[in-house]
Amino acid sequence: MICSFCNENEATIHFTEVISGKMEETHICEECAQKKGIETSIPFSFGDILSAITKGIENLGQLEGGNFLENPECSSCGLTLKDFIKQGRLGCPKCYESFNDALKDIIKNVQKSPNHTGKFPKFFPRDEDSKRRIKELEEKLSQAVEKEHYEDCAVYRDEIKRLKHITENNQNV
Amino acid sequence: MFEKMIHHKPPWLITPPSKKNIAISSRIRLARNMSDIPFPGRCTDEHRKEVIIRVSKAADKTTLLKDAEVLMLDSLSQIDKQFLVERHLVSPEFIQQNSPSAVIISNDETCSIMINEEDHIRMQILRSELNIEEAWEMINKFDSELEKSLPYAFSSKYGYLTACPTNVGTGLRASVMLHLPALVHEHKIGSVMSAVGKIGIAVRGLYGESSDSKGNMFQISNQITLGQNEKNIVNQLHQIVLRIIEHENKLRDTLVVNKPHQIKNDVGRAYGTLKYAEILTSEEATNLLSSLLIGADLKVFNEVDRAIVNELLINIQPAHLQKIKGKELTAEERDIYRAKIIRNRL
């Protein structure tokens, strides 16, 4: 579907507005949506999210004295903050750590709270749990070393390595 | 696979004919990514292929997708792709892609996984009527099975990490498709939209070749994915849907009392047009079929079984028509063929 404003680009934002009880549909491309600063009557529509994201970043730029111009980049996938603002998509899991400051603002705008309270994967022990378990295992390991129980040592070492690997791969941002 | 699908109604559409079905179907989808590969928008074709292989292997170990066929997107014709969209098995965005992507669909179409859409994994469960709680139980179990063989990207603070921060946390989008002709007729749909919008619930039009609203069908879904747990999200949506249904039912009752002739007139005229028209666009047909649904629900018109109307709502979509006919059709040819299918079925 073609944008009903410029009649050129493909419309990527579609929304329904209700004006005095009558529904009207609008199809618009991202460029025109930004130019027009489109706001819909439906909260949390894609247009809202888009502007919330940009607003979050702009505020951040102002707060840090134009730090935004430095355009930081993700150490893992190379995505820059500007790329992220333009596309509204992150490049990799590590981006959540790389752009943590900017994301904090964005998430505040689009989500209920900044902390996950839902499901945890089974392989991912909750932070406190995993730290406690690593500590326990390290104590057991040093006892086993003292007693020269080398088979036990290997088991403890593997488990510690596994837990650390999991927590490192899944960052605790 | 497609041959079988054309000749069978999706099970989520099969509902007891006696019931008033304001809630047509319920869906839950979960977004997941691998921790060791960049998100699809930023990974190489080699990465994307690796994701397809790993997810397919993991899916084969699950109860719901064991032995299910893996459909590579580039092996599908344009009509097949559109057919899957019309069937609500993949998203319109998914079929636009040119890089390696795949979809796995269970035999009964209840469960499907899009691989390499915006996220590596977008899994969904589709159920008939208002069954989001049941859908959550199913998808939760399915997700836990997949998780055994896939290292999900997860952070203890932000939960499941997704390409877009609007999906992060639970990665869960629950939605219910509702048929709300009375709310539309009485111009009340706008107030419903703004009321539920305030608590982070979106109402969108559904059906059709783009995302415009047709046939008085609306999709109600959660927008918040972080800061609430899955059960709360699902339960909240369930409660809101119940309220909307209550509202719709009240208005329907008032319409029957206050405007009985107008309703009968609308439904009768819709039937007349559908029964005798030679050319029908998808929009017109969908709107008229919606009138027949309300006629059946309000028992003011008993000529038509609502199961047939449900079936037609799916089958008169462009790609479905072309799959049934077995060849490509122009827009004009489709409008003629659509009218023919409807005439024969009513």
Interface residues (C-beta under 8 A of the other chain):
Chain A: M1 H14 T16 V18 G21 K22 M23 E25 H27 S41 I42 P43 F44 S45 I49 I53 S76 C77 L79 Q87 G88 R89 L90 G91 C92 P93 Y96 L103 I106 I107 V110 Q111 K112 S113 P114 N115 H116 T117 G118 K119 F120 P121 K122 F123 F124 R126 D127 N169 N170 Q171 N172 V173
Chain B: N33 S35 D36 I37 P38 F39 G41 R42 E118 N140 D143 S144 E147 K148 P151 Y152 A153 F154 S155 S156 K157 Y158 G159 Y160 L161 A163 C164 P165 T166 V168 G169 T170 L172 V184 H187 K188 I189 G190 M193 S194 G197 K198 G200 A202 V203 R204 G205 S210 S211 D212 S213 Q223 I224 T225 L226 G227 Q228 N229 E230
